[in-house]
Amino acid sequence: MDGQSEKTMRTLPDTLSSLKEFNKYLIPSWVESVSHIIKELTPTKPQKVMEDKAQDIFECDDKEPDTKIAKIQDEMVSLSAQLKEITLQKRESLNNYLDLKGSIRVFCRIRPFNHEQSYSSRTMFTLDESNIFLRVSETKRKQYKFDKVFDPSSTQGDVFSEVEPLIKSAIDGYNVCIFAYGQTGSGKTYTMEGKPTNLGVIPRGIQVLFDRASESNNRFLFTFSMLEIYMGNLRDLLVPGSKTNGFKNVPSLAIKTDPDGGIEIENLVAVTVNNFQEVKRLYGVGTRLRSTASTMANSTSSRSHCLIRISMTSFDAPERKKARNKLWMIDLGGSERLVKTKATGKRLKEGKAINLSLSALGDVIDALQTKKTHVPYRNSKLTQVLRDSLGCESKTLMLVHIRPNENDLCETVCTLGFATRVRSIRLESEESPDVKARKEQFLMELGQKVNDLEQECDNIKRKVKKLEDTMEQLKGPQLAVSTNFVISPPSTEELKINMSKNVRSLKNHREVSSGLPRFMRPTAASQHRIGLNNNVPSINRLKPPVPPKRRPSSVYAESIRLPVNADTWQSECSSECSISMTSDINWTPSIQDGTEYSQDASEYEIKQVIFSEYEKPSQGPVISFKEWQLAESENMQNKTEERGIIDIDNWIHQQILESTVTCQSKMGLNVPKVTGDETSNIRSPIKIEGAKGCNKALDEENDLALHPPPLNAKDIKQANAVNHFSGAELRSPPSREHCSNNETNKHTNESFAYHGRSRRSLQEKLDDCMLRQPDKEADLSARAEIRSQEEEHHIGKLKKFFQALQIAWVGVGLGLGTASLGLEDDFFHSLML
Ligand SMILES: Nc1ncnc2c1ncn2[C@@H]1O[C@H](COP(=O)(O)OP(=O)(O)OP(=O)(O)O)[C@@H](O)[C@H]1O
């Protein structure tokens, strides 16, 4: 270290101390950086002393809590920016990781052995992490490759740890489908639903969804739906009463494609859920209504495909973005060889329907994997429903289940064949070992990166939490609310408040406008334009009203009292649980509580009612969803009001303009016309000049003043050219045929001068103009009268003067004659001259 550096180092603590004065302008991250720099430098003083100095800057002398709070807030803002950045990186890395692994992945789970299972059954398989070697004969083993193989001892936790990235991916905005596939009794329902003590993928996934949503910077709105596809029909499992009459009168739900190409299931109930408990209750209801029956293979065999849909709407407040996606968790019906099950009648039909749709699903996934131009979605209801969630940007996971039983060898071979097909081993086998090795390496690196970033996120969250606590201590609990980093999804209450607020604001607007004179009230058309009738869903305004498809009235206005499966997710309910449509979960078909209950309108329509107001992007950073929602609704309210006012304003402005021009025209006409040969074809040059003069006067904020008529031929010609613009034309740009460029510009400027003028100023001018017009006329005539009177007066005076003079002369002559009778005649003659 040279002398200069040493000197700098020696004085560093003092320099830092001198910075104390700027204490209130410094943020903790700066102090941290300085401490870090000191650590990095070789200390000439004990390092601890210098670090303490740096920390002192932040801590000592800072007695004002406001200053501290401001610093904490700054720090929190910077941390939240960091968190956002890292979250984005993490999301990107996770998606790269999943993409590299494949957008369609296949896992295999082998059900545990029963105690009665033979040794032969137990030695049917040999496994490793991603391969199953199946003994198909005494001497032959067949290899099946998977993304992951779970041996019979694997736990629900093991399975879920591999599924979890996909759930996270759903939170990141991807459509995700998780299927459980396998023969009857192979453990599909066990994997998906689990047992009360051993929860499966669905409950764990939902828990993770809520957890991740609460940690996210975005706000989420979740809706839950549950349906089954039974013998090719779609049935809503959240509509009670349908099973009691054997689904006889319940029509199959229709599948519709919305304008964006998304799939909508008409009349499907979608309940807004805010927490795990709500989902659990609904799942319990749905499970009770699911079609199950006792078969030879399984006493509670699922006779249908059970689909759980979580629709997610995420609101990115700072980015002003809203995104929707779906997470499907599907417990497929058991594939079965009908010959073996010896099913007859209804069971046979059910089995056939299940097998057909499973085969169609296999075809679709195979077509997607092999990137075929035609994907046969239309071949089954299952693939039609999942059309927008399979392929493209979606992620699919197939959890294949097998039963390790020698008797089930044929089924196992079929199942593994299906898995091979959907996994597209063919594509993978084309990769060279070198490529495979590099891919593995890259995957490892990406996995590590995701973990590191996750760690970093956790650290930042901890810091934020600490700062929040400090803040709470400093300022009390109310501040913690304003800087709340703990995010919760919007409650139905919040939605209610917002909806009612919007409705109220529109109502107020109507009340205000009804107080206006009739001619100032917006017409029905303008009400529609400015959004006063926005309470009508936009979709209804676009489409002609369609008579709603109604379910039997027994479907609603009904209180359900259902025995809830005690096994369902550690149900804290007793064996019986009452779910009233108006109690626990508000099932009322109302838009205000966010429940999407599609009795009178399609699911899409109701969503439009709920979300259409939030869809409009607007500017400005708003941190929390609550604030954003309020800002949005206020924004909307303001917009509506503003638009209303602008409309009325425009109307008034227009009226004033027209009145002003009419007034000026009148003024022009009142001025005497110019006569003469050259002006014979001019209708009223003075009128134009008057109008121009009036415009000019308006522009210059002067009084209206009449300008003298054009004095020479040039002026008159010019006036003639300008005269082509009538009052009406002054309000719209003149056509080229009517005027030269210069005149057009001039005219346009004048016209703009009018339109740019404020309403008040125009109103004043109009009033002025209106008031002055009669005064001027009176003034002119009065002046003429006075002038003539004055002239008469002068003439009279002169006359009198001459008369007086004459009289004087006569008087003088008479006097002089009388006084000097002796004077000569010549003398008198000279005087007379
Ligand atoms: N991994 C496992 N660990 C413990 N028990 C299991 C496991 N897998 C399945 N079982 C048990 O096997 C039985 C049948 O499983 P399950 O009902 O999940 O089969 P399934 O494939 O859903 O059948 P189906 O298609 O007929 O509905 C259940 O009693 C379940 O508890």
The ligand as a Gaussian input file, in Angstrom:
#p B3LYP/6-31G(d) Opt

LIG

0 1
 N      -49.172000     -46.525000      -2.458000
 C      -50.131000     -47.050000      -1.718000
 N      -49.943000     -47.211000      -0.410000
 C      -50.909000     -47.735000       0.351000
 N      -52.126000     -48.135000      -0.105000
 C      -52.369000     -47.980000      -1.416000
 C      -51.400000     -47.431000      -2.288000
 N      -51.924000     -47.420000      -3.520000
 C      -53.170000     -47.912000      -3.430000
 N      -53.435000     -48.259000      -2.166000
 C      -54.704000     -48.866000      -1.699000
 O      -55.218000     -49.652000      -2.736000
 C      -56.621000     -49.522000      -2.807000
 C      -57.060000     -49.148000      -4.207000
 O      -56.478000     -47.944000      -4.478000
 P      -57.245000     -46.794000      -5.261000
 O      -58.657000     -46.739000      -4.889000
 O      -56.438000     -45.582000      -5.081000
 O      -57.132000     -47.339000      -6.717000
 P      -57.622000     -46.658000      -8.047000
 O      -56.544000     -46.827000      -9.016000
 O      -58.063000     -45.322000      -7.759000
 O      -58.841000     -47.566000      -8.453000
 P      -60.077000     -47.171000      -9.402000
 O      -59.555000     -46.873000     -10.708000
 O      -60.919000     -48.398000      -9.409000
 O      -60.736000     -46.057000      -8.737000
 C      -57.015000     -48.501000      -1.770000
 O      -57.487000     -49.136000      -0.647000
 C      -55.744000     -47.804000      -1.448000
 O      -55.704000     -47.367000      -0.127000

